[in-house]
Amino acid sequence: MGHEWRPTWTWETTLEAGDDMKTIELSAYGDESVLGLVERDSLEPPLDGRLRVRVEARDVNPVDLATRAGAMGNIPNRPFPIVLGWDFAGTMIDAGAGLAIGQRVLGMIPWFADDQQQGSYAEEVTVQPGWIAALPDSVAFAAASTMPANGLAALQAVEAAAIQPGDTVLVTGASGAVGGFVTRLLVGRGKTVFAVASNDDEHYVASLGAGQVLKRGAVADLVAAVKRFEPGGVDVVIDTVPLGPQAVAAVKDGGRFVTIQGQRAPGAERGITVTGVRVKTDAKQLAFLVEALAAGRLSTRIAGVIPLEQAGEAHRLVGAGQAGRGKVVLTS
């Protein structure tokens, strides 16, 4: 299976290269109108071991919308103006970490864990060497920018699930970016996968290789559907939505439940092990993921491409559910 990176729609960009860089800055919490285009001086060479990257593409993640709206609360060490953005793909401005100037890379800024002021909604970023990996020429910047946070979350969830030979696994949210990656990673390891698809997205989820595709609906109905195939429940649920405590009912006694939102992990019951995963940077895991993307073992979907300067419109489209299936990517 090849990686599906072509967008369903694109907008023309008017950004031009120069001595300055464009950033999208959050001046206050609120709707998309608080995102403003600002021109700043290009970044100076870092003195703390970080490296500069010229960003060509970055995706719009739900956490960006939640942060912008103030749903995450006041963030320590982040005075306004704030630059959002976790994922990016681009080229090295500095050499380091075995990467040459001009080398294509992708990476993830651990936005909440790091106190630097700037995310990836900018034409240049500074990063720790452990946040990035080399990007093959065969993978477009737009496709690469959708991989880091979602791919790492998926891989870390799969590893936390400690899958054993013969295990059956239920993946919620398989139509989404994290759930789609989880499904492909499990299928690639030869596991029996039940995957939950959004309405009218069953064909796509089936194309990921899931053994059984289940329709999204009430959690009780989903649990009942699972138990028609596995009366005692599945060995593992990887909950990427997350559905939360009700979904634990799909796990057999003594099974395992993994959620990608650690702060919302349900309580344990019936001897079930519950694990919450919060995505972390990992350069080796990122290199594994991008190699799998380049080889076609993982796939990604892009709903559309829009220029960085119109990030507010991108937020509006995503928030209103008007962007379509897949990720919206902001390009420089």
Secondary structure, DSSP 8 states (H G I E B T S, - for coil): -------S-B-------SSEEEEEEE-SSSSGGGEEEEEEE-----SSS-EEEEEEEEE--HHHHHHHHTTT---TT--SSBB---EEEEEESS-BTTB-TT-EEEEE--TTT---SB-SSBSEEEE-GGGEEE--TTS-HHHHHTSHHHHHHHHHHHHHTT--TT-EEEEE-TTSHHHHHHHHHHHHTT-EEEEEE-TT-HHHHHHTT-SEEEE---HHHHHHHHHHH-TT-EEEEEESS---GGGGGGEEEEEEEEES-GGG-----TT-EEEE------HHHHHHHHHHHHHTSS---EEEEEEGGGHHHHHHHHHTT-S-SSEEEEE-
